[in-house]
Amino acid sequence: MRIGMMADIYRPHISGVTNYISLNKRVLEESGHEVYVFTFGDVGYPDEETRIIRSPGMPVAETGFHLSFRHTRAARRLLQSMDIVHVHHPFLSGRLALRYCRPKGIPIVFTNHTRYDLYMDAYLPMLPDQLGTTFLQTYLQSFCREVDLTIAPSAGLRDVLHSLGIIHAVEVIPNGVDLQPFQKHVIPVERSAMGIEDEDVLLIFVGRLGPEKNLTFLLRAFAGAQAAYPNTSLLLVGDGPEGDNLQDLSRRSGVDSKVVFTGMVEYAELPRYLAAADVFVTASITEVHPLTLIEALASGLPVLGVRSPGVSDTIEDGVNGLLSPNDLASFSALLSRMIGDSQLRRRLQENARSSAQPYAIDKTAGRVLEMYTRLVADRDQPLGSPLRMLWNSLQERWS
């Protein structure tokens, strides 16, 4: 099967979505399929992977994104030779999938990786809530009606999509993780090399240091807990626009000697950082299907998170972690409990590794492949209104 993955951004940018696409691509290729990634920008980037098809785009500040409203003619022709296309961003790549592939009857799958409603709150706070919600709801309803299948990586996100009026052809299939690097014997990063005491309870967060991750909330909770438990440290693994603000907040809170910022680390090194920690912590409520939580569980770490779609689908309160309401006092209290109760941590650790098993990439990729196979078999019955298909066909002819 020839499979086209479409993404607005790909490597060298590092994120949960790009890691998932790369991993899924590898597993499908090992099963004998041809998988192509169609993306924008970085046309001279020396890809280690094969079949990465890049079209030029205009760089958007320092975000890593490149803005473009078309693929090159060669990329478009190759895309139109696919048996199925899988879209991972609904706005640029999603519209181009409908424009290029729908007239050819190529089935289109869309995975909704992001809580776009909450990202708008984080990055466009000046936009009135009603206006942003109305636009998003209208757009996603229309887009999801025109694709053949929408995948929600968690049951919680499926419920969010339903609340937005998206009920047509929605399936829950988790984004998978290669568990093996996290479950094999790993030599931890040396704590002393990071200025962390061996006897400290080490909390770790892994992810983008962006406003959507609610990290100021996490730092404030840590400052309160650290005052009660001085032998506690926090390791923040990742980079992003909030890095400087978070370092300033840690200084103003008097915990800068106990908060370590690693910056971006190679993904292959991540298991070593997780192996050095005692608890994974996150205060984010924007997660759809947090792969870093699954990686932490696979490493045997209990998790403290905030009740929200995605996190609550992954963490079972009192079994492999603890879930807090979205308020600072409750989160701080549970954080202090996690730090101070070693028996609790050990009990949660016992269930952590096994709870990651359903998310093994071979299992989840197999479910996705089943959907691909079904849709390809049904491709003689394309979805979408005749008027929309005619318009897409005319656009294709004129482009």
For each residue, the residues with C-beta under 8 A, 3 or more apart:
1: 33 34 83 84 372 373 376
2: 33 34 36 81 82 83 84
3: 28 33 34 35 36 82 83 84 85 86 372
4: 35 36 37 38 79 82 84 85 86
5: 21 24 25 35 36 37 38 85 86 88
6: 37 38 39 79 85 86 87 88 89 93 94 96 97
7: 10 17 18 21 37 38 39 88 89 93
8: 39 40 65 88 89 91 92 93
9: 13 15 18 39 40 41 64 65 66 89
10: 7 13 18 21 37 39 42 52 54
11: 14 18 22 45 47 49 52
12: 42 45 64
13: 9 10 18 64
14: 11 18 19 264 267
15: 9 18 19 208
16: 19 20 113 175 207 290 291 292
17: 7 20 21 88 89 113 114
18: 7 9 10 11 13 14 15 21 22
19: 14 15 16 22 23 267 291
20: 16 17 23 24 113 175 176 291
21: 5 7 10 17 18 24 25 37 88
22: 11 18 19 25 26 49
23: 19 20 26 27 176 177 178 361
24: 5 20 21 27 28 35 176 361 365 368
25: 5 21 22 28 29 35 37 49
26: 22 23 29 30
27: 23 24 30 31 176 361 362 365
28: 3 24 25 31 33 35 365 369
29: 25 26 32 33 34 35
30: 26 27
31: 27 28 365 369
32: 29
33: 1 2 3 28 29 369
34: 1 2 3 29 51
35: 3 4 5 24 25 28 29 51
36: 2 3 4 5 51 52 53 78 79 82
37: 4 5 6 7 10 21 25 49 51 52 53
38: 4 5 6 7 53 55 71 75 78 79 93
39: 6 7 8 9 10 52 53 54 55 93
40: 8 9 54 55 56 57 65 66 67 68 92
41: 9 54 56 57 59 65 66 68
42: 10 12 45 54 66
43: 54 55 56
44:
45: 11 12 42 54
46:
47: 11 50 52
48:
49: 11 22 25 37 52
50: 47
51: 34 35 36 37
52: 10 11 36 37 39 47 49
53: 36 37 38 39 71 75 78 79
54: 10 39 40 41 42 43 45 75
55: 38 39 40 43 68 70 71 72 75
56: 40 41 43 66 68 72
57: 40 41 65 66 67 68
58: 66 67 68
59: 41 65 66 67
60: 63 65 66 67
61:
62:
63: 60
64: 9 12 13
65: 8 9 40 41 57 59 60
66: 9 40 41 42 56 57 58 59 60
67: 40 57 58 59 60 92
68: 40 41 55 56 57 58 71 92
69: 92 96
70: 55 76 96 399
71: 38 53 55 68 75 76 79 96 100
72: 55 56 75 76
73: 76 77
74: 77 78
75: 38 53 54 55 71 72 78 79
76: 70 71 72 73 79 80 100 399
77: 73 74 80 81
78: 36 38 53 74 75 81 82
79: 4 6 36 38 53 71 75 76 82 85 100 101
80: 76 77 100 101 104 106
81: 2 77 78
82: 2 3 4 36 78 79 85 101 106
83: 1 2 3 106 107 372 376 379
84: 1 2 3 4 106 107 108 109 372 375 376
85: 3 4 5 6 79 82 97 101 106 107 108 109
86: 3 4 5 6 108 109 110 111 368 372
87: 6 90 93 94 97 108 109 110 111 147
88: 5 6 7 8 17 21 93 110 111 113
89: 6 7 8 9 17 92 93 94 113
90: 87 93 94 110 112 139 140 143
91: 8 94 95 139
92: 8 40 67 68 69 89 95 96
93: 6 7 8 38 39 87 88 89 90 96 97
94: 6 87 89 90 91 97 98 110 143 147
95: 91 92 98 99 143
96: 6 69 70 71 92 93 99 100
97: 6 85 87 93 94 100 101 102 108 147
98: 94 95 101 102 108 143 146 147 384 388 392
99: 95 96 102 392 395 396 399
100: 71 76 79 80 96 97 103 104 396
101: 79 80 82 85 97 98 104 106 108
102: 97 98 99 105 106 108 146 382 384 388 389 392
103: 100 389 392 393 396
104: 80 100 101
105: 102 379 380 382
106: 80 82 83 84 85 101 102 379
107: 83 84 85 148 149 372 375 376 378 379 382
108: 84 85 86 87 97 98 101 102 146 147 148 149
109: 84 85 86 87 147 148 149 150 151 368 371 372 375
110: 86 87 88 90 94 143 144 147 149 150 151
111: 86 87 88 150 151 153 175
112: 90 140 150 151 152 153 157 161 288
113: 16 17 20 88 89 153 175 288 289
114: 17 119 286 288
115: 118 119 157 160 286 287 288 309 310
116: 119 120 136 140
117: 120 121 132 133 136 160 164
118: 115 121 122 212 285 286
119: 114 115 116 122 123 212 286
120: 116 117 123 124 127 132 136
121: 117 118 124 125 129 132
122: 118 119 125 210 211 212 286
123: 119 120 211 212
124: 120 121 127 132
125: 121 122
126:
127: 120 124 131 132
128: 131 132
129: 121 132 133
130: 133 134
131: 127 128 134 135
132: 117 120 121 124 127 128 129 135 136
133: 117 129 130 136 137
134: 130 131 137 138
135: 131 132 138 139
136: 116 117 120 132 133 139 140 164
137: 133 134 140 141 164 165
138: 134 135 141 142
139: 90 91 135 136 142 143
140: 90 112 116 136 137 143 144 161 164 166
141: 137 138 144 145 164 165 166
142: 138 139 145 146
143: 90 94 95 98 110 139 140 146 147
144: 110 140 141 147 150 161 166 168 169 170
145: 141 142 168 383 384
146: 98 102 108 142 143 383 384 388
147: 87 94 97 98 108 109 110 143 144 150 169 383
148: 107 108 109 169 375 383
149: 107 108 109 110 169 171 371 375
150: 109 110 111 112 144 147 161 166 168 169 170 171
151: 109 110 111 112 170 171 172 173 368 371
152: 112 155 157 158 161 170 171 172 173 288
153: 111 112 113 157 172 173 174 175 288 289 310
154: 157 158 172 174 288 289 309 310 313 314
155: 152 158 159 172 313
156: 159 160 308 309 310 312 313
157: 112 115 152 153 154 160 161 288 289 309 310
158: 152 154 155 161 162 170 172
159: 155 156 162 163 309
160: 115 117 156 157 163 164 309
161: 112 140 144 150 152 157 158 164 166 167 170
162: 158 159 165 166 167 170
163: 159 160
164: 117 136 137 140 141 160 161
165: 137 141 162
166: 140 141 144 150 161 162 170
167: 161 162 170
168: 144 145 150
169: 144 147 148 149 150
170: 144 150 151 152 158 161 162 166 167
171: 149 150 151 152 371
172: 151 152 153 154 155 158
173: 151 152 153 364 367 368 371
174: 153 154 289 358 359 364
175: 16 20 111 113 153 289 291 359 364
176: 20 23 24 27 359 360 361 362 363 364 365
177: 23 182 291 294 295 298 356 359 360 361
178: 23 181 360 361
179: 182 183 294 298 356 357 359 360 361
180: 183 184
181: 178 184 186 268 271
182: 177 179 186 271 274 295 298 299 356
183: 179 180 298 299 353 356
184: 180 181
185:
186: 181 182 271 272 274 275 299
187: 272 275
188: 191 272 273 275 276
189: 193 194 269 272 273 275 276
190: 193 194 276
191: 188 194 196 197 198 200 202 276
192: 195 196 198
193: 189 190
194: 189 190 191 235 260 262
195: 192 257 260
196: 191 192 200 202 233 235 260
197: 191 200 231 233
198: 191 192
199: 231
200: 191 196 197 231 232 233 258
201: 229 231 232 233 278 279 339
202: 191 196 232 233 234 235 276 277 278 279
203: 222 232 233 234 235 277 278 279 280 281 335 339
204: 234 235 236 237 273 274 276 277 279 280 281 296 301
205: 213 215 218 234 235 236 237 238 280 281 282
206: 237 238 270 273 274 280 292 295 296
207: 16 213 237 238 282 284 292
208: 15 212 213 238 239 240
209: 213 215 236 238 239 240 241 242 243 246
210: 122 213 240 241 242
211: 122 123 214 241 242
212: 118 119 122 123 208 284 286
213: 205 207 208 209 210 218 240 242 282 283 284 286
214: 211 217 218 283 284 285 286 306
215: 205 209 218 219 236 242 246 283
216: 219 220 242 245 246 249
217: 214 220 221 283 328 331
218: 205 213 214 215 221 222 281 282 283
219: 215 216 222 223 234 246 249 250 253 255 259
220: 216 217 223 224 249 253 328 332
221: 217 218 224 225 283 328 331 332 335
222: 203 218 219 225 226 232 234 255 259 281 335
223: 219 220 226 227 250 253 254 255
224: 220 221 227 228 332 335 336
225: 221 222 228 229 232 332 335 336 339
226: 222 223 229 230 232 234 255 258
227: 223 224 230
228: 224 225 336 340
229: 201 225 226 232 336 339 340
230: 226 227
231: 197 199 200 201
232: 200 201 202 203 222 225 226 229 258 339
233: 196 197 200 201 202 203 258 259 260
234: 202 203 204 205 219 222 226 255 258 259 260 281
235: 194 196 202 203 204 205 260 262 273 276 277
236: 204 205 209 215 246 259 260 261 262
237: 204 205 206 207 262 265 270 273
238: 205 206 207 208 209 262 263 264 265
239: 208 209 243 263 264
240: 208 209 210 213 243
241: 209 210 211
242: 209 210 211 213 215 216 245 246
243: 209 239 240 246 247 261 263
244: 247 248
245: 216 242 248 249
246: 209 215 216 219 236 242 243 249 250 261
247: 243 244 250 251 256 259 261
248: 244 245 251 252
249: 216 219 220 245 246 252 253
250: 219 223 246 247 253 255 256 259
251: 247 248 254 256
252: 248 249
253: 219 220 223 249 250 256
254: 223 251
255: 219 222 223 226 234 250 258 259
256: 247 250 251 253 259
257: 195
258: 200 226 232 233 234 255
259: 219 222 233 234 236 247 250 255 256
260: 194 195 196 233 234 235 236
261: 236 243 246 247
262: 194 235 236 237 238 265 273
263: 238 239 243
264: 14 238 239
265: 237 238 262 269 270 273
266: 269 270
267: 14 19 270
268: 181 271
269: 189 265 266 272 273
270: 206 237 265 266 267 273 274 295
271: 181 182 186 268 274 275 295 299
272: 186 187 188 189 269 275 276
273: 188 189 204 206 235 237 262 265 269 270 276 277
274: 182 186 204 206 270 271 277 280 295 296 299 301
275: 186 187 188 189 271 272 299
276: 188 189 190 191 202 204 235 272 273
277: 202 203 204 235 273 274 280 301
278: 201 202 203 301 345
279: 201 202 203 204 301 302 303 304 338 339 345
280: 203 204 205 206 274 277 292 293 296 297 301 302 303 304 321
281: 203 204 205 218 222 234 303 304 305 335
282: 205 207 213 218 287 290 292 293 303 304 305 306 311
283: 213 214 215 217 218 221 305 306 331
284: 207 212 213 214 287 290 305 306 308 311
285: 118 214 306 308 311 326
286: 114 115 118 119 122 212 213 214 308
287: 115 282 284 290 293 308 309 310 311
288: 112 113 114 115 152 153 154 157 309 310
289: 113 153 154 157 174 175 310 313 314
290: 16 282 284 287 293 294 310 311 314
291: 16 19 20 175 177 294 295
292: 16 206 207 280 282 295 296
293: 280 282 287 290 296 297 303 305 311 314 315
294: 177 179 290 291 297 298 314 356 359
295: 177 182 206 270 271 274 291 292 298 299 356
296: 204 206 274 280 292 293 299 301 303 352
297: 280 293 294 300 301 303 314 320 321 352 353 355 356
298: 177 179 182 183 294 295 352 353 356
299: 182 183 186 271 274 275 295 296 352 353
300: 297 349 352 353
301: 204 274 277 278 279 280 296 297 349 352
302: 279 280 320 321 322 338 344 345 348 349 352
303: 279 280 281 282 293 296 297 314 315 320 321 322 352
304: 279 280 281 282 321 322 324 331 334 335 338
305: 281 282 283 284 293 308 311 312 315 321 322 323 324
306: 214 282 283 284 285 311 323 324 325 326 331
307: 311 312 323 324 325 326
308: 156 284 285 286 287 305 311 312 326
309: 115 154 156 157 159 160 287 288 312 313
310: 115 153 154 156 157 287 288 289 290 313 314
311: 282 284 285 287 290 293 305 306 307 308 314 315 323
312: 156 305 307 308 309 315 323
313: 154 155 156 289 309 310
314: 154 289 290 293 294 297 303 310 311
315: 293 303 305 311 312 320 321 322 323
316: 319 320 321 351 355
317: 321 322 323
318: 322 348
319: 316 348 351 355
320: 297 302 303 315 316 348 351 352 355
321: 280 297 302 303 304 305 315 316 317 348 352
322: 302 303 304 305 315 317 318 334 337 338 348
323: 305 306 307 311 312 315 317
324: 304 305 306 307 327 330 331 334
325: 306 307 330 331
326: 285 306 307 308 331
327: 324 330 331
328: 217 220 221 331 332
329: 332 333
330: 324 325 327 333 334
331: 217 221 283 304 306 324 325 326 327 328 334 335
332: 220 221 224 225 328 329 335 336
333: 329 330 336 337
334: 304 322 324 330 331 337 338
335: 203 221 222 224 225 281 304 331 332 338 339
336: 224 225 228 229 332 333 339 340
337: 322 333 334 340 341 344
338: 279 302 304 322 334 335 341 344 345
339: 201 203 225 229 232 279 335 336
340: 228 229 336 337
341: 337 338 344 345
342: 345 346
343: 346 347
344: 302 337 338 341 347 348
345: 278 279 302 338 341 342 348 349
346: 342 343 349 350
347: 343 344 350 351
348: 302 318 319 320 321 322 344 345 351 352
349: 300 301 302 345 346 352
350: 346 347
351: 316 319 320 347 348 354 355
352: 296 297 298 299 300 301 302 303 320 321 348 349 355 356
353: 183 297 298 299 300 356 357
354: 351 357
355: 297 316 319 320 351 352 358
356: 177 179 182 183 294 295 297 298 352 353 359 360
357: 179 353 354 360
358: 174 355 363
359: 174 175 176 177 179 294 356 363 364
360: 176 177 178 179 356 357 363 364
361: 23 24 27 176 177 178 179 364 365
362: 27 176 365 366
363: 176 358 359 360 366 367
364: 173 174 175 176 359 360 361 367 368
365: 24 27 28 31 176 361 362 368 369
366: 362 363 369 370
367: 173 363 364 370 371
368: 24 86 109 151 173 364 365 371 372
369: 28 31 33 365 366 372 373
370: 366 367 373 374
371: 109 149 151 171 173 367 368 374 375
372: 1 3 83 84 86 107 109 368 369 375 376
373: 1 369 370 376 377
374: 370 371 377 378
375: 84 107 109 148 149 371 372 378 379
376: 1 83 84 107 372 373 379
377: 373 374
378: 107 374 375 381
379: 83 105 106 107 375 376 382
380: 105
381: 378
382: 102 105 107 379 389
383: 145 146 147 148
384: 98 102 145 146 388 389
385: 388 389
386: 389 390
387: 390 391
388: 98 102 146 384 385 391 392
389: 102 103 382 384 385 386 392 393
390: 386 387 393 394
391: 387 388 394 395
392: 98 99 102 103 388 389 395 396
393: 103 389 390 396 397
394: 390 391 397 398
395: 99 391 392 398 399
396: 99 100 103 392 393 399
397: 393 394
398: 394 395
399: 70 76 99 395 396
